[in-house]
Every structure is written in structure tokens, then in C-alpha cells.
Amino acid sequence: MKYKEIASYIRDKVISGDWFYGMRIPSHRTLANQFNVNRVTIIKSIELLESEGFIYTKKGSGTYVNDYLNEDYILNKWSEMMEWSFRMRSQYTVQLINKIEADPSYIHISKGELGKDLLPHLELKNAMTRVSNYIGELSFGYNNGYGYSKLRELIAKRLNNEGINITKDNVLVTSGALHAIQLLVTGFLSQNTVIFSNTPSYINSTHVFDYFNMKKVSISYSELSDFQNIINKLPSHREKALYIEPSFNNPTGQSISEKMREDMVNYSKVHNMPIIEDDIYRDIWFEEKPTRSLKSLDTTHNVIHISSFSKSIAPAIRIGWAIASEKVIEQLADIRMQIDYGSSILSQMVVYELLESGDYDRHVSNLRNALKEKRDYMLNILNEDFSNIAQWDIPKGGFFIWINFNENIDVKKLFSELIDKEKILINPGFIYGSDTNTIRLSYAFEDKANIKYALTKIYQYACYTEFK
Ligand SMILES: Cc1ncc(COP(=O)(O)O)c(C=O)c1O
């Protein structure tokens, strides 16, 4: 019998409780006789179990069962196990931001969410009332993985009006846009895929493509017009995909031109390269609607279009979508049945009612005006106070102003000082892949008084944290 099998026998005894904490286990000699092996084999089994924490040896006394079922011990063991798990944890700064973002005692001047004043509370309440009217007729069983049929139909119809030629069979309802990306990573892209993406980008603040150790190549905005040459450097046999936020990029607010959209779609056709188009801020425009989506230019199903209602209704609704060929949608729906049986049917019905009643369009139209006003408010303060220490562009949509500080300002220090001393949270640009002195500011979440207060403090601390 091999040492691993002997170890397994002892492990089972401990787990089942036959051998309990503090008990001395049979001597090496007894075990060697029992299993008819030499003592070296027994020593190897004991060493293995010691390293796993099941047993411990007291010099000159013998080997004892460890406190394996002790909660602290298990917690330690689990932490160790999680460190080696498939999914990596977010970088430390992102973990800290996620933690503080849930704390209402901070001022969240970078947050990518609508503030309470901008949420469609009444519209949501009315939609929920309408759902409650037919609640008795509904089956509350598991869904089929594709999503609520009426919502899929309505999303398809709305996207038809945007020049995207699809039916409900091309729509998968997801639990947000990030979930759609995750499904594509697990159920569509091969593990050897090299992902090209614009940078700075939201995607750099998540580990979604690292899931299967996919290699990521970032293309900065200034180089994006040269994307074909950059991608062509990869040997043609390597599998590749492009992730792009064409409208009002998070965090910079930039959009890409119609010409570049056409070039990307043509390239994807010629090279059979999938494009993941993340168009989550498309509805949040101020002066003019964004130009055509990549999906509307796509005739060969190379573009997978994803979006959600997180930015126009609320993230907690957790409803988004992926648009792709029927075959891909079928595959993703199958994956969902293996993972979570689909998104909440209640949320889907509420969104359906919001859209169907026209309340969503009325709300988004008001939202654009309100956000534009808050953007202008923030820009006015920046123009007055920040011109000597930073530069920025005027965003034409989305939630954010991307601040590029002069070189002598230490953004990491600014970030931690504002948290520690002022309870103000800013998102430093490096979490999005920026290698310059940048931060993301949001006019979407806080009210005007807090925007003013936070900006005054940021200016003050930016001047303090200057490298002298
Ligand atoms: C560009 C982009 N894509 C996806 C997401 C994730 O959105 P959702 O809440 O729909 O998962 C965000 C959220 O900030 C985002 O900015």
C-alpha cells in the first residue's frame, strides 16, 4: 500500500471523528505492521498529514490528532485554500474601494452609480405595482437560461430601432454587463485567447479576463487608430478578441469615431476575430446621441454587444444583456443552466414594465438633463480652482471627468490621505491601467453640496501632497 493511501486512511479516521483531537495515533511500528510496509512509508504519510494540519508530532512522545475541527484552524486553512483558488482577488486598492463604497459615511466623489436624487423611484414603484397585478398568473419556477421572453423581445425591438438587425433569439438576459463578459469568458472564448482592449478601461479594474489566465494586451487611446498593426503583431494562428467601450469610456469619457468603428468591424470580419462591444453608457449622452454601435455595422455576427440597465436605472436591478448569433446565445444559455439558472424573473419583469410603459424613456431623457447640469456644475468648479494643477476634457456623456494632474502630485498619497483624514473616496487612475497622474471623478452620485466640498478638499490635499 502506498503512503498516500495510508494517509487517506488516517485522514478519514480524523474527519469521521473515530480519532479525535488530542488522541495519540498508533505508533509508526504498529502502522507499518498493520499495512505491511516499511517505516519510511509510514513516515512519509505522517509528514503529508502534518503538512495538511490533521496531526502533529511531539518529540519523544508520539503523533497526535490535531484540532482539525477548530473554527480558527478551518478559517486559516480556507484562507490558504482560497489563495490558490482559480479566481484571483482584486488588487488591494480595488478591494479597499469596494469596501469603502458600501459605507455611506464617506463622500463618494468617484462612484459609478446614480445618486438617490437621480434614481427612478416612482417609475420603479409603478412598474412593481403593475407586476403585482398579474403575480398570481406567474410561474415562479426555474427559467430556461435565456431570460424572460417578453423582455428579450422588447430589447430586440429597441435595438432594431438602433439599426441592430436581430430577433429575440439573439438576446440573452444577464445579471448585468459584467456577468455577460464573464459568461463570454467561460462559455465562448477559448482559454488561449489574447484579449486586446483600449486602456485606460473599466476592464482593467476587474480580473474577468484573468479567469483562465487569458493574456491581455492594452492599447492606449493615443495608439488606438493603429490597432490593426498592433493586433497583427500577434502570429495569425493565435486566437484573439477585442474588448472595446466605444461610447463614453469608463473612466475617461472618450468615445471612438464612426470611422474607427467601421475599421474594427471590417478587421474582425477579415480576421474572424470576435469583438466584445461594451456599450453600457450609450444612453447617457448630453449633446448628441453616440454614433452607430459596432453591432449595427456587423453583418457576420463577429460583434457581441453587451450592455445593462445599471447606469440608467440602478445597478441593484442586476439586469443586462448580450447580443450575439443564435448559436452563441444557445451556448451561453446552456452555461447559465449549469451555473445559476438565469437572472431573477422579478427584476426582469420590473424592467419589462418600465420599458413597455414608456417610463424608461421619459426617465432617461430627464436623467440626461440632470446629469448634464451636474457635469457643468463640476466643470465650473474645476475651471475656477484646478486649472493650475490639472487638465481634463469635457465629457459628452457618461458619469465621469478624467483628471490628469501635473507631474508633481502624488496620486497614491492623495487617495489614502483623503480616505484617512477626510472620508472622501476618489478612484485613482492606476486601477484602470493609467500610468499617469490621474483620478476619476463622478458627477453622478453626490449632490452639489458634496461635490463642492469634496473638490475643495481634493484641491487642498493635492497641493499638500505635491512632491517638494
Ligand atoms: C464599462 C463598464 N462595463 C460594465 C460594467 C458593469 O456593469 P453591470 O452593473 O451591468 O455589471 C461597468 C460598471 O461600472 C462599466 O463601467
The ligand as a Tripos MOL2 file, in Angstrom:
@<TRIPOS>MOLECULE
LIG
   16    16     1     0     0
SMALL
NO_CHARGES

@<TRIPOS>ATOM
      1 C1        -17.7660   49.9010  -18.8960 C.3       1 LIG1
      2 C2        -18.4940   49.0760  -17.8960 C.ar      1 LIG1
      3 N1        -18.8570   47.8320  -18.2070 N.ar      1 LIG1
      4 C3        -19.5020   47.0370  -17.3330 C.ar      1 LIG1
      5 C4        -19.7930   47.4770  -16.0560 C.ar      1 LIG1
      6 C5        -20.5100   46.5550  -15.1130 C.3       1 LIG1
      7 O1        -21.8630   46.8520  -15.1180 O.3       1 LIG1
      8 P1        -23.0170   45.9260  -14.5740 P.3       1 LIG1
      9 O2        -23.5100   46.5530  -13.3180 O.co2     1 LIG1
     10 O3        -24.0650   45.9460  -15.6340 O.co2     1 LIG1
     11 O4        -22.4680   44.5630  -14.3810 O.co2     1 LIG1
     12 C6        -19.4300   48.7780  -15.6700 C.ar      1 LIG1
     13 C7        -19.6980   49.2680  -14.3020 C.2       1 LIG1
     14 O5        -19.1780   50.2200  -13.8200 O.2       1 LIG1
     15 C8        -18.7690   49.6040  -16.6110 C.ar      1 LIG1
     16 O6        -18.4100   50.8570  -16.3090 O.3       1 LIG1
@<TRIPOS>BOND
     1     1     2 1
     2     2     3 ar
     3     2    15 ar
     4     3     4 ar
     5     4     5 ar
     6     5     6 1
     7     5    12 ar
     8     6     7 1
     9     7     8 1
    10     8     9 2
    11     8    10 1
    12     8    11 1
    13    12    13 1
    14    12    15 ar
    15    13    14 2
    16    15    16 1
@<TRIPOS>SUBSTRUCTURE
     1 LIG1         1 GROUP 0 **** ****
